[in-house]
């Protein structure tokens, strides 16, 4: 066997090893990302426009499973409460236990404990058509839709004994990002308007890391699977006939 043939065979074996390694690592990333995501996240569909423009009607979102005690102002949460119809609903937390939430100041901004909140995610300038004042009971959350003119939220329940709020225990998850439709894909921005209030705002979950792992795994699997046959074919083309 010629030296060229032995060299090509050596390269072929190395290529096979690297190809197998790429596929193995890809499988770990791809499957691991899906399993990790299934443990941490739950998909939901938002059927109405009450959270527009942040979440479009019909959008598919990924919500991180969290305990209600972890929820902070500004979070978009999935909750279920009998007073609200006992079905999964998606709203934004604007007040927590002890807060005095009101609408609105002279610039049409929502106020929390007398502090105006700049809500960049709203589609209009006004936080609400209706003036209101509410004190949130301890252990409760005051929830509003981002589309204030079309959302059935805590304002509709102000006459209730709990002043329109829901218990923290009603929260199932916190929305981290949108996965469908493709034009809306991405992480939800954390609302800086609430950052100056005590407790600050929550940090994003690992959705970006999970997506990166799954995509990287898929690329490695496809690339590794294609490399072996391609390397062997190129090797055969380089070997002269009769060698």
Backbone torsions as a table, in degrees:
resi	resn	phi	psi	omega
1	UNK	NA	133.6	-177.6
2	UNK	-69.6	160.1	177.8
3	UNK	-60.9	-37.5	179.9
4	UNK	-63.3	-39.4	-179.5
5	UNK	-67.7	-41.5	178.7
6	UNK	-63.5	-39.2	178.7
7	UNK	-63.1	-44.4	179.6
8	UNK	-64.5	-38.1	178.4
9	UNK	-64.6	-39.2	179.2
10	UNK	-64.5	-41.8	177.8
11	UNK	-65.3	-37.8	179.7
12	UNK	-63.2	-41.9	179.1
13	UNK	-66.2	-41.7	177.7
14	UNK	-62.3	-40.9	178.5
15	UNK	-63.0	-39.1	178.8
16	UNK	-64.8	-40.9	178.5
17	UNK	-63.3	-47.4	-179.6
18	UNK	-64.4	-37.6	178.5
19	UNK	-63.2	-46.4	178.9
20	UNK	-63.9	-38.9	178.6
21	UNK	-64.1	-42.7	179.5
22	UNK	-61.8	-42.4	179.3
23	UNK	-65.1	-41.4	-179.0
24	UNK	-63.6	-48.0	179.0
25	UNK	-63.6	-39.5	178.3
26	UNK	-61.2	-41.0	178.8
27	UNK	-63.8	-40.6	178.9
28	UNK	-62.1	-46.6	-179.0
29	UNK	-66.7	-45.2	-176.1
30	UNK	-65.6	-53.7	-178.2
31	UNK	-70.9	-39.2	178.7
32	UNK	-62.2	-40.4	178.3
33	UNK	-63.0	-42.1	179.3
34	UNK	-66.2	-43.3	-178.8
35	UNK	-65.8	-46.1	179.2
36	UNK	-60.6	-43.1	178.7
37	UNK	-62.9	-39.6	-179.9
38	UNK	-65.5	-32.0	179.1
39	UNK	-74.7	-42.0	-173.9
40	UNK	-86.9	-30.3	-169.4
41	UNK	-121.5	157.4	175.6
42	UNK	-136.5	133.6	-179.9
43	UNK	-82.7	145.1	175.3
44	UNK	-138.3	153.2	172.9
45	UNK	-110.8	130.9	178.4
46	UNK	-95.4	107.2	-170.9
47	UNK	-79.8	-20.4	-174.5
48	UNK	-114.8	177.1	178.9
49	UNK	-97.0	18.7	-176.0
50	UNK	-67.1	-19.2	178.7
51	UNK	-109.1	11.3	177.1
52	UNK	-69.6	148.3	1.3
53	UNK	-87.5	0.3	-178.9
54	UNK	-60.5	-47.6	177.7
55	UNK	-129.1	118.0	-177.6
56	UNK	-72.8	152.5	176.8
57	UNK	-60.7	135.2	-178.0
58	UNK	86.1	-2.9	-178.5
59	UNK	-70.1	148.4	176.2
60	UNK	-101.6	124.6	-177.8
61	UNK	-118.8	158.5	172.1
62	UNK	-109.0	125.8	-178.6
63	UNK	-118.0	128.8	-179.4
64	UNK	-77.9	130.4	177.4
65	UNK	-66.7	119.0	-180.0
66	UNK	-136.3	159.0	173.3
67	UNK	-80.4	145.0	-179.1
68	UNK	-58.0	-25.6	179.3
69	UNK	-69.6	-16.0	-179.7
70	UNK	-86.7	-10.4	-173.4
71	UNK	-70.7	138.5	178.0
72	UNK	-125.2	167.1	177.8
73	UNK	-58.7	140.6	179.5
74	UNK	94.1	-17.0	-179.9
75	UNK	-68.5	142.2	170.9
76	UNK	-96.0	118.3	-172.0
77	UNK	-120.5	155.9	170.7
78	UNK	-103.6	126.9	-177.5
79	UNK	-141.6	166.6	177.7
80	UNK	-139.4	125.4	-178.4
81	UNK	-144.2	134.7	-175.8
82	UNK	-60.3	-35.6	-178.9
83	UNK	-65.5	-26.9	-176.8
84	UNK	-96.7	6.1	178.6
85	UNK	113.1	-2.8	176.9
86	UNK	54.3	43.3	174.8
87	UNK	-137.0	155.6	-178.6
88	UNK	-59.9	130.0	178.7
89	UNK	-131.9	153.3	-178.7
90	UNK	-120.9	119.8	179.1
91	UNK	-144.0	170.9	178.6
92	UNK	-103.5	136.4	176.8
93	UNK	-79.1	121.2	177.8
94	UNK	-115.3	-11.1	178.6
95	UNK	-151.4	145.4	177.5
96	UNK	-119.1	176.3	-175.2
97	UNK	-51.5	128.5	-179.8
98	UNK	95.6	-15.7	-179.2
99	UNK	-72.8	149.3	169.2
100	UNK	-108.0	110.4	-176.0
101	UNK	-104.2	133.9	-178.2
102	UNK	-145.3	161.5	175.9
103	UNK	-139.1	128.8	-3.9
104	UNK	-140.0	174.2	175.0
105	UNK	-84.8	-173.6	-175.0
106	UNK	-63.0	-23.4	178.6
107	UNK	-95.3	9.3	178.4
108	UNK	77.0	20.8	-177.9
109	UNK	-95.9	146.4	172.8
110	UNK	-63.7	145.6	175.9
111	UNK	-121.1	142.2	175.9
112	UNK	-127.7	115.5	-176.2
113	UNK	56.2	37.0	178.0
114	UNK	83.4	-6.8	-179.8
115	UNK	-94.8	125.3	177.3
116	UNK	-69.2	143.5	-179.0
117	UNK	-116.2	123.0	175.8
118	UNK	-81.5	114.7	-177.2
119	UNK	-107.9	87.3	-175.6
120	UNK	-65.0	-18.1	-176.7
121	UNK	-81.9	-8.1	-179.3
122	UNK	-75.1	148.1	-179.4
123	UNK	-81.4	-24.3	-179.7
124	UNK	-120.7	177.1	-178.4
125	UNK	-79.1	-33.8	-176.0
126	UNK	-84.5	137.9	177.3
127	UNK	-71.5	-28.4	-178.0
128	UNK	-163.4	151.1	171.5
129	UNK	-70.4	-32.2	-170.1
130	UNK	-105.0	137.9	173.8
131	UNK	-77.1	140.9	175.8
132	UNK	-158.1	159.4	173.2
133	UNK	-137.6	135.6	179.8
134	UNK	-148.9	140.3	172.6
135	UNK	-104.9	123.9	-175.0
136	UNK	-83.3	122.9	178.6
137	UNK	-63.7	155.9	178.3
138	UNK	-59.7	138.8	179.4
139	UNK	78.8	8.5	-177.9
140	UNK	-117.6	168.7	178.5
141	UNK	-131.0	139.0	175.5
142	UNK	-101.9	124.1	-169.4
143	UNK	-120.5	136.4	176.0
144	UNK	-132.6	152.0	171.4
145	UNK	-84.5	152.0	178.5
146	UNK	-69.9	-27.9	175.0
147	UNK	-90.9	81.6	-170.3
148	UNK	-61.9	-22.9	-177.5
149	UNK	-85.9	-6.2	-177.2
150	UNK	-138.0	19.5	-176.1
151	UNK	-110.0	130.7	170.4
152	UNK	-90.1	108.5	-172.6
153	UNK	-142.0	-155.0	-175.0
154	UNK	-59.5	-25.1	178.7
155	UNK	-64.1	-30.3	-179.0
156	UNK	-75.5	-13.4	-174.9
157	UNK	-116.6	19.8	-176.9
158	UNK	-63.1	-24.4	179.9
159	UNK	-80.1	-10.1	-179.9
160	UNK	-69.3	162.6	-178.6
161	UNK	-59.9	-31.5	-178.6
162	UNK	-96.2	16.0	172.6
163	UNK	58.8	36.9	174.1
164	UNK	83.8	-3.8	-176.1
165	UNK	-89.7	167.3	176.6
166	UNK	-124.6	152.0	179.0
167	UNK	-68.7	149.1	177.0
168	UNK	-57.4	-32.1	-178.7
169	UNK	-66.2	-14.8	179.1
170	UNK	-76.2	-14.6	-177.0
171	UNK	-78.0	128.7	177.0
172	UNK	-98.2	-34.4	-173.1
173	UNK	-163.4	165.8	177.5
174	UNK	-118.3	125.8	-176.7
175	UNK	-68.9	127.2	-178.3
176	UNK	-103.9	-33.1	-177.9
177	UNK	-171.9	170.8	179.0
178	UNK	-105.7	134.7	179.9
179	UNK	-113.0	-13.3	178.2
180	UNK	-153.9	137.3	3.8
181	UNK	-74.2	167.3	-173.2
182	UNK	-60.7	-33.4	-178.5
183	UNK	-69.9	-17.9	178.3
184	UNK	-102.4	6.0	-176.1
185	UNK	-62.3	136.0	175.4
186	UNK	146.0	172.2	179.8
187	UNK	-76.0	147.2	172.4
188	UNK	-77.8	131.3	179.1
189	UNK	-69.4	139.2	176.0
190	UNK	-76.8	132.8	-173.2
191	UNK	-76.1	107.1	-177.2
192	UNK	-66.7	-18.3	-179.4
193	UNK	-61.6	-24.3	179.8
194	UNK	-95.5	-5.3	-172.6
195	UNK	-63.5	-30.4	-176.5
196	UNK	-78.6	-12.4	179.7
197	UNK	-79.7	155.4	-179.0
198	UNK	-54.7	134.4	-178.7
199	UNK	94.5	-18.3	177.9
200	UNK	61.7	-154.5	-178.4
201	UNK	-118.3	160.4	-179.6
202	UNK	-76.8	160.2	177.9
203	UNK	-94.6	150.4	178.8
204	UNK	-59.9	149.9	175.6
205	UNK	-79.3	-174.6	-174.7
206	UNK	-86.5	25.4	-176.3
207	UNK	-59.0	-43.0	-179.6
208	UNK	-62.3	-41.3	179.5
209	UNK	-64.6	-40.2	179.4
210	UNK	-64.7	-45.7	179.5
211	UNK	-62.3	-41.6	178.7
212	UNK	-61.2	-42.3	179.8
213	UNK	-63.4	-44.8	-178.9
214	UNK	-65.4	-45.7	-179.5
215	UNK	-65.4	-43.7	178.9
216	UNK	-62.4	-40.2	178.1
217	UNK	-62.2	-42.9	179.4
218	UNK	-62.9	-40.8	179.3
219	UNK	-64.2	-43.3	179.6
220	UNK	-65.2	-40.5	179.3
221	UNK	-63.4	-48.7	-179.3
222	UNK	-66.6	-42.4	-179.5
223	UNK	-66.6	-43.6	179.2
224	UNK	-65.6	-40.7	179.7
225	UNK	-65.7	-34.1	-178.5
226	UNK	-82.2	-24.1	-174.0
227	UNK	-66.9	-44.4	-177.0
228	UNK	-56.6	-58.5	179.2
229	UNK	-58.1	-38.4	-179.0
230	UNK	-66.7	-42.1	179.9
231	UNK	-64.5	-41.8	179.2
232	UNK	-63.9	-39.7	-179.6
233	UNK	-65.8	-42.9	178.8
234	UNK	-65.9	-35.3	179.0
235	UNK	-65.2	-42.2	178.5
236	UNK	-63.4	-37.0	-179.2
237	UNK	-67.3	-27.3	-177.5
238	UNK	-82.4	-23.6	-176.6
239	UNK	-78.1	122.9	-179.9
240	UNK	-64.0	149.3	179.1
241	UNK	-62.3	139.2	178.8
242	UNK	87.5	-3.3	-179.9
243	UNK	-82.3	NA	NA
